[in-house]
Amino acid sequence: MASQMTWHGPSFMEGMPAVYLTFDDGPHPVITRQTMDILASFDVPATFFCVGENVDRYPDVMEELRAAGHEIGNHTQSHESGWNTSNFTYLKSYLACQRTTKALRFRPPYGRITRSQADALMDKTNIVMWDVLSADFDVKKTPEDCFDHLMVNTRPGAIVVFHDSERAAPRLLPILRPYLEWLHSEGYRCHLLPSAG
């Protein structure tokens, strides 16, 4: 099943080492906009894997993301774990989110998806996983823990996961700007993932 999913992007784009920033679980009216402001100050695009229920609550935030040049991804309607959800319910949730996001890519919440669920979605979307998990969702970690983890594990081609959520904000917001500064100092450029196929 792993071969059917995107775990990393091209290592180099335009001759420079590349990384691909992604944000899960939004949109949130405050945290997503704060994240957008930081990204804009570095002219960095990202993919926001949005939960359909949050898009329904804050459709204007999703439209602001699009207008700013970010990509919208599908993260199910209600953030279900594929391991604990029937195929019918999981695919229904994907389709509900898809109606509002019109996304080209899908990320399974928690990274949990069964082989049969993945097989059912393969022809409809590009399933995007990741190389580097920032751990910003882990309340036991400090911002410094997350930042150190990012610096140690970032490699050319890395797909990096953050979360624009209330749970993650105490770690995300303090580290995003320093991480972008570090990427720049190391010669990385941030890109959107290229189109599949």
C-alpha positions in Angstrom: 0.0 0.0 0.0 2.9 2.4 0.7 3.7 2.6 -3.0 0.3 4.0 -3.7 0.8 7.0 -1.4 3.0 10.1 -1.7 5.5 10.1 1.3 7.9 12.7 -0.1 8.2 15.2 -2.9 11.0 15.8 -5.4 14.3 16.5 -3.5 15.2 19.5 -5.8 13.0 22.1 -7.5 14.6 24.7 -9.8 18.0 23.4 -8.7 17.5 24.1 -5.0 16.7 21.6 -2.2 13.0 21.6 -1.7 10.6 21.0 1.2 6.8 20.9 1.2 4.9 22.4 4.1 1.5 21.0 5.0 -1.0 22.0 7.7 -3.8 19.6 9.0 -7.1 20.1 10.8 -8.1 23.6 10.0 -9.4 26.0 9.0 -9.5 28.0 12.2 -10.5 31.7 12.1 -7.6 32.8 14.3 -4.8 30.2 14.1 -5.1 29.6 10.3 -4.9 33.4 9.7 -1.9 33.8 12.0 -0.2 30.9 10.1 -1.0 32.5 6.8 0.5 35.8 8.0 3.8 34.1 8.9 3.9 32.2 5.6 3.2 35.4 3.7 6.1 37.1 5.3 8.4 34.5 3.7 6.4 34.2 0.5 5.9 30.5 1.2 3.0 28.4 -0.1 1.6 25.4 1.7 -1.1 22.8 1.5 -3.8 23.0 4.1 -5.6 19.7 4.6 -8.9 20.9 5.8 -11.6 19.1 7.9 -15.0 19.5 6.2 -16.8 20.5 9.4 -14.3 23.4 9.9 -14.7 24.5 6.3 -18.5 24.5 6.8 -18.0 26.7 9.9 -15.4 29.0 8.3 -15.7 29.0 4.5 -14.3 32.5 4.3 -11.0 31.3 5.8 -10.7 28.5 3.2 -11.3 31.1 0.4 -8.6 33.4 2.0 -6.2 30.4 1.8 -6.9 29.9 -1.8 -6.6 33.6 -2.6 -3.2 33.6 -0.9 -1.9 30.9 -3.3 -2.1 28.0 -0.8 -3.5 24.6 -1.8 -6.6 23.1 -0.1 -6.5 19.3 0.7 -9.2 17.0 1.9 -8.9 15.7 5.5 -12.3 14.0 5.7 -15.5 15.7 6.9 -15.2 14.8 10.6 -11.6 13.7 11.1 -12.3 10.0 11.3 -9.6 7.3 11.8 -9.8 4.9 8.9 -8.8 2.0 11.2 -12.0 2.5 13.3 -14.4 3.5 10.5 -16.3 1.3 8.0 -15.3 1.8 4.4 -18.8 3.1 3.6 -18.7 5.8 6.4 -15.1 6.7 5.6 -15.7 7.2 1.8 -18.9 9.1 2.6 -16.8 11.5 4.8 -14.2 11.9 2.1 -17.0 12.8 -0.4 -18.7 15.2 2.0 -15.4 17.1 2.5 -14.7 17.0 -1.3 -18.0 18.7 -2.1 -16.7 21.9 -0.4 -12.9 21.6 -0.9 -12.7 20.3 -4.5 -9.3 19.1 -3.4 -6.8 17.3 -5.6 -5.1 15.6 -2.6 -6.2 13.7 0.5 -4.5 13.1 3.8 -6.0 10.4 6.1 -6.5 11.8 9.7 -3.8 10.3 12.0 -2.3 8.7 8.9 -4.7 5.8 9.5 -6.2 4.3 6.4 -6.9 0.7 5.5 -5.7 -0.9 2.3 -9.3 -1.2 1.0 -10.0 2.5 1.8 -6.9 3.5 0.0 -7.7 1.3 -3.0 -11.2 2.9 -3.2 -9.7 6.4 -3.2 -6.7 5.8 -5.5 -8.5 6.8 -8.7 -10.2 9.8 -7.1 -7.3 11.6 -5.4 -3.6 11.7 -4.5 -3.1 10.3 -1.0 -0.4 12.4 0.7 1.4 11.2 3.8 4.6 12.8 5.2 8.3 12.5 6.0 8.5 14.7 9.0 5.9 15.1 11.7 6.5 18.3 13.7 4.7 16.8 16.8 3.1 20.2 17.4 -0.1 18.4 18.4 1.7 16.7 21.4 0.9 18.7 24.5 3.8 17.0 26.3 6.4 18.6 24.0 7.8 22.1 24.2 8.1 24.3 21.2 11.9 23.7 21.5 11.4 20.0 21.3 9.4 20.4 18.1 11.9 22.8 16.6 14.8 20.5 17.3 12.9 17.6 15.8 12.3 19.5 12.7 15.9 20.6 12.3 17.2 17.1 12.8 14.8 15.4 10.5 14.3 17.8 7.6 15.8 16.5 4.3 15.5 17.6 0.7 12.1 16.4 -0.6 10.5 16.3 2.9 6.8 16.7 3.3 6.5 18.4 6.7 3.3 18.3 8.8 2.0 21.0 11.1 -1.5 21.5 12.6 -3.4 24.8 12.4 -5.5 23.9 15.4 -6.1 25.2 19.0 -4.4 22.1 20.4 -1.2 22.6 18.3 -1.0 26.4 18.4 1.1 26.7 21.6 3.9 24.9 19.7 3.1 25.7 16.0 3.0 29.5 16.3 6.3 29.9 18.3 8.3 27.6 15.9 7.0 28.3 12.4 8.9 31.6 11.8 12.2 30.3 13.2 11.8 27.1 11.2 11.2 29.1 8.0 14.3 31.2 8.8 16.3 28.0 9.4 15.1 26.6 6.1 16.2 29.7 4.3 19.6 29.7 6.0 20.1 26.1 5.0 19.3 26.9 1.3 15.9 25.2 1.2 13.0 26.5 -0.8 9.4 25.7 0.0 7.1 24.6 -2.7 3.6 23.1 -3.3 3.7 19.5 -4.2 3.8 19.0 -8.0 0.7 17.6 -9.7 0.3 13.9 -9.5 0.7 11.9 -12.7 
